[in-house]
Amino acid sequence: MLRKVADLTVCASVDGQLTSLDAEVGQNKNKGERIGRIDVLTGFKIRVEIDEHYISRIYNDLEAIYKRDDLSYSLVIKKVYTQVSSGRFAVDMVFKDQVPEGIRQGQSLSIRIALGEETEALIIPRGSFYQKTGGNWIFKLTKDGGSAYKTNLRIGRQNPDYYEVLEGLQSRDKVIVNSYDNYGEAQELKIKQ
């Protein structure tokens, strides 16, 4: 009788959290058959999908940052998968020092990868104006803020938050970045305050 009870005891090969159990009362399981899943809660590996446009600029040991609750956590790329699928390729990253608490398997994280050195640049926030103008022009406000007029623009690099302005604006210029769909073919806008 004791041997039968001992045969019912299952030991995992690693410490972790049981996140799925594929067993029911009365079900037979053969030796070596999978009965559940254990997530190891140390040594997280993060799988990141990146647009294929950047594949030539991504390499092992490239650093990235994950920000949460006003804290920054450093990551480093450990493996690059160069196979492109649906316009994207994958990399594996690990946290360098401290791992944020509360991260779970399957959770999505927003990670920033620095693809170049920091440089000084004039930037404007991303906005819906780009859909109408293609980034070729923007409405720039006059100094008194009473009107805005069409100004040619040349945009360089971009990220999820900003466009780099190469030509057309100066520091402290104010622009309209929301949708231009209701402006028709107007060359100048009168601003009511």
C-alpha positions as CSV (number, residue, x, y, z in Angstrom):
1,M,0.0,0.0,0.0
2,L,2.8,2.4,0.9
3,R,4.5,1.8,-2.5
4,K,1.3,2.7,-4.4
5,V,1.1,6.0,-2.5
6,A,4.7,6.7,-3.2
7,D,4.1,6.1,-6.9
8,L,1.5,8.9,-6.8
9,T,4.1,11.4,-5.7
10,V,5.5,13.6,-8.5
11,C,8.6,15.7,-8.1
12,A,9.6,18.5,-10.4
13,S,13.2,18.7,-11.7
14,V,13.3,22.5,-11.0
15,D,12.0,25.0,-8.5
16,G,9.3,27.3,-9.8
17,Q,5.6,28.0,-10.1
18,L,3.1,25.4,-11.4
19,T,1.3,27.4,-14.2
20,S,-0.6,24.6,-15.8
21,L,-1.7,21.1,-14.8
22,D,-3.0,18.6,-17.4
23,A,-4.2,15.9,-15.1
24,E,-7.6,14.9,-13.7
25,V,-8.8,12.7,-10.9
26,G,-8.8,9.1,-12.1
27,Q,-6.7,9.8,-15.2
28,N,-3.8,7.4,-16.0
29,K,-0.4,9.0,-16.8
30,N,2.5,7.0,-18.1
31,K,6.1,7.5,-16.9
32,G,7.7,10.4,-18.7
33,E,4.4,11.8,-19.9
34,R,3.8,15.6,-19.5
35,I,1.4,16.4,-16.7
36,G,2.0,20.1,-16.2
37,R,4.2,23.1,-16.7
38,I,6.5,24.8,-14.2
39,D,7.7,28.3,-14.8
40,V,11.1,29.0,-13.4
41,L,10.9,32.4,-11.7
42,T,14.6,33.3,-11.8
43,G,16.8,34.0,-14.7
44,F,14.1,35.5,-17.0
45,K,14.7,35.4,-20.8
46,I,12.8,38.0,-22.7
47,R,11.8,37.3,-26.4
48,V,11.6,40.5,-28.4
49,E,10.3,40.8,-31.9
50,I,11.9,43.6,-34.0
51,D,11.0,45.0,-37.4
52,E,13.3,43.5,-40.1
53,H,14.4,47.1,-41.1
54,Y,16.8,47.0,-38.1
55,I,18.3,43.5,-38.6
56,S,21.7,44.8,-39.7
57,R,21.9,47.0,-36.5
58,I,21.1,44.4,-33.9
59,Y,23.8,42.2,-32.4
60,N,24.7,40.2,-29.3
61,D,25.5,42.3,-26.2
62,L,23.6,45.3,-27.4
63,E,21.9,46.9,-24.4
64,A,18.3,47.9,-23.9
65,I,16.2,49.5,-21.2
66,Y,12.9,48.5,-19.6
67,K,11.1,51.2,-17.5
68,R,8.5,50.5,-14.9
69,D,7.3,52.6,-12.0
70,D,9.9,55.3,-12.5
71,L,12.7,52.6,-12.4
72,S,15.0,51.5,-15.2
73,Y,16.1,48.0,-15.7
74,S,19.0,47.1,-18.1
75,L,18.8,44.2,-20.5
76,V,21.3,42.8,-22.9
77,I,20.8,40.8,-26.2
78,K,22.1,37.3,-25.8
79,K,20.8,35.7,-29.1
80,V,19.7,37.0,-32.4
81,Y,17.4,34.9,-34.6
82,T,18.0,36.1,-38.1
83,Q,15.0,34.3,-39.7
84,V,12.5,36.9,-40.7
85,S,8.8,36.1,-40.5
86,S,6.0,38.5,-41.3
87,G,8.5,41.4,-41.5
88,R,9.9,40.7,-38.0
89,F,12.8,38.8,-36.4
90,A,13.4,37.8,-32.8
91,V,16.0,38.3,-30.2
92,D,16.5,36.9,-26.7
93,M,17.4,39.3,-23.9
94,V,18.2,38.9,-20.3
95,F,18.2,41.4,-17.4
96,K,21.8,42.5,-16.6
97,D,21.5,43.2,-12.9
98,Q,18.2,43.6,-11.1
99,V,15.0,41.8,-12.3
100,P,11.7,43.7,-11.8
101,E,9.4,42.0,-9.3
102,G,6.1,40.6,-10.5
103,I,7.0,39.7,-14.1
104,R,5.2,36.6,-15.3
105,Q,5.4,34.4,-18.4
106,G,3.4,35.7,-21.3
107,Q,3.5,39.3,-20.1
108,S,4.2,42.0,-22.7
109,L,6.9,44.6,-21.9
110,S,7.9,47.8,-23.7
111,I,11.6,47.7,-24.2
112,R,13.8,50.4,-25.8
113,I,17.0,49.5,-27.7
114,A,19.6,52.2,-28.3
115,L,20.7,51.7,-31.9
116,G,23.2,54.5,-31.9
117,E,25.0,57.1,-29.8
118,E,23.0,59.9,-28.2
119,T,22.9,63.0,-30.3
120,E,21.4,66.5,-30.1
121,A,18.4,66.8,-32.3
122,L,15.3,69.0,-32.8
123,I,12.3,66.7,-32.3
124,I,8.5,67.0,-32.4
125,P,5.9,64.6,-30.9
126,R,4.4,62.0,-33.2
127,G,1.0,63.0,-34.3
128,S,-1.8,62.3,-36.8
129,F,-0.6,65.2,-39.0
130,Y,1.8,62.7,-40.6
131,Q,-1.0,60.7,-42.3
132,K,-2.1,63.8,-44.3
133,T,1.3,65.4,-45.0
134,G,3.7,62.4,-45.2
135,G,6.0,64.5,-43.0
136,N,6.6,66.9,-45.9
137,W,4.9,69.9,-44.2
138,I,3.4,71.0,-40.9
139,F,1.3,73.9,-39.6
140,K,3.5,76.2,-37.6
141,L,2.0,78.8,-35.3
142,T,2.9,82.5,-35.5
143,K,4.7,84.1,-32.5
144,D,1.4,85.6,-31.2
145,G,-0.4,82.2,-31.6
146,G,-3.2,83.8,-33.6
147,S,-2.7,81.8,-36.8
148,A,-0.7,78.9,-38.2
149,Y,0.7,78.5,-41.7
150,K,2.0,75.7,-43.8
151,T,5.7,75.2,-43.5
152,N,7.8,72.8,-45.5
153,L,9.4,70.1,-43.3
154,R,12.0,67.4,-43.6
155,I,11.9,64.5,-41.1
156,G,14.8,62.2,-40.3
157,R,14.8,59.4,-37.8
158,Q,11.8,58.5,-35.7
159,N,10.9,56.4,-32.7
160,P,7.5,55.6,-31.2
161,D,7.2,59.0,-29.5
162,Y,9.1,61.6,-31.7
163,Y,10.1,62.6,-35.2
164,E,13.5,64.2,-35.7
165,V,13.3,67.5,-37.7
166,L,16.1,68.0,-40.1
167,E,14.8,71.2,-41.9
168,G,11.9,73.6,-41.6
169,L,11.6,74.4,-37.9
170,Q,13.7,76.1,-35.2
171,S,13.9,75.4,-31.5
172,R,10.9,76.8,-29.7
173,D,8.6,76.8,-32.8
174,K,5.1,75.7,-32.0
175,V,3.3,73.4,-34.4
176,I,0.0,71.5,-34.7
177,V,0.6,67.8,-34.7
178,N,-3.0,66.5,-34.5
179,S,-5.1,65.4,-37.5
180,Y,-5.3,67.7,-40.5
181,D,-8.3,65.9,-42.0
182,N,-10.7,68.8,-41.3
183,Y,-8.4,71.5,-42.7
184,G,-9.0,70.7,-46.4
185,E,-6.4,72.5,-48.6
186,A,-6.0,75.5,-46.3
187,Q,-2.6,77.2,-46.4
188,E,-3.2,79.2,-43.2
189,L,-5.4,78.6,-40.1
190,K,-6.9,81.2,-37.8
191,I,-6.6,80.2,-34.2
192,K,-9.4,81.1,-31.8
193,Q,-8.4,81.3,-28.2
